[in-house]
């Protein structure tokens, strides 16, 4: 079994991570997290944001037997919240064989999380990757102000 993380938006957009489905998977900006994010670009993600944890005896997914390992995604005290399939959660089950969308804060890094065997992973369609994020209005206004001030300075220099 593998845990597959397809980064849909954020600084890692377009990347895929495949991890062994044998232990917890930590998400956050801290470099020790298995799924780590850029500390300067992905500011909606907390240092230690969420964890995907195996749970013995949980739901085994489609066709799973009672007693199969299940998985739970837990928000570990993030500042901006953890969202699974558009819902803010404190904990949510993640069913093997069923993709889930994980977002770290509203508008933060978004990824598809999938747990499955090699055959299921091979059949997994490519995720829809979000277009690059447009610059924020604040950045646009700052850039515009710099251009106006530089133009005024140039005009003043020519007048003298």
C-alpha positions, -999 to 999 in steps of 0.1 A, spaced: 0 0 0 10 36 -7 0 70 2 0 92 -29 0 130 -26 -6 149 -58 0 186 -53 -27 206 -71 -19 241 -59 7 259 -39 45 260 -43 47 223 -50 19 224 -77 23 195 -102 45 174 -80 37 138 -68 49 121 -37 45 84 -30 50 73 5 48 39 22 15 34 39 31 22 71 32 52 94 17 86 99 22 113 73 27 148 86 18 179 65 32 214 72 59 240 66 83 223 91 111 206 72 106 174 92 71 169 78 69 142 52 48 165 31 65 199 36 57 233 21 76 265 14 78 286 45 76 319 25 52 310 -3 27 286 15 19 309 44 -16 294 49 -1 261 59 10 260 96 44 247 106 27 215 118 -7 215 102 -22 181 98 -15 143 101 -27 113 82 -27 85 107 -33 47 102 -60 34 125 -62 -4 132 -96 -19 127 -109 11 107 -128 11 74 -110 -9 48 -124 10 18 -143 -5 -11 -144 -43 -6 -124 -40 26 -128 -66 53 -136 -58 89 -104 -53 108 -85 -38 78 -64 -8 86 -82 25 81 -69 61 80 -79 93 96 -68 129 88 -64 150 118 -59 188 121 -31 192 147 -40 227 158 -34 246 126 -41 284 125 -61 284 93 -79 250 94 -78 218 75 -104 211 47 -113 178 32 -134 178 1 -144 214 9 -154 208 45 -135 221 75 -125 192 97 -108 184 130 -108 147 120 -120 129 89 -117 93 77 -98 88 45 -110 56 28 -84 36 8 -92 35 -29 -111 68 -28 -93 100 -36 -98 130 -12 -90 166 -17 -70 182 12 -66 219 16 -44 236 42 -63 268 50 -88 284 27 -69 292 -5 -38 274 9 -19 245 -7 -43 219 -21 -36 183 -29 -52 150 -38 -46 123 -12 -50 87 -23 -42 54 -4 -40 23 -24 -20 -6 -38 3 -4 -68 -25 -15 -92 -49 12 -79 -22 39 -80 -14 29 -117 -51 34 -126 -54 67 -108 -61 95 -134 -39 126 -134 -52 153 -111 -65 186 -123 -37 210 -115 -47 246 -107 -33 274 -128 -5 294 -111 -19 318 -85 -23 354 -97 -4 380 -76 -25 394 -48 -40 429 -51 -16 442 -25 14 432 -46 -2 447 -77 -8 480 -60 27 481 -46 42 475 -81 20 502 -95 31 527 -68 67 519 -76 62 525 -113 44 559 -106 71 571 -82 99 561 -106 81 579 -134 76 610 -114 113 609 -103 124 605 -139 101 634 -151 115 656 -123 151 648 -132 144 657 -168 128 690 -158 159 701 -138 
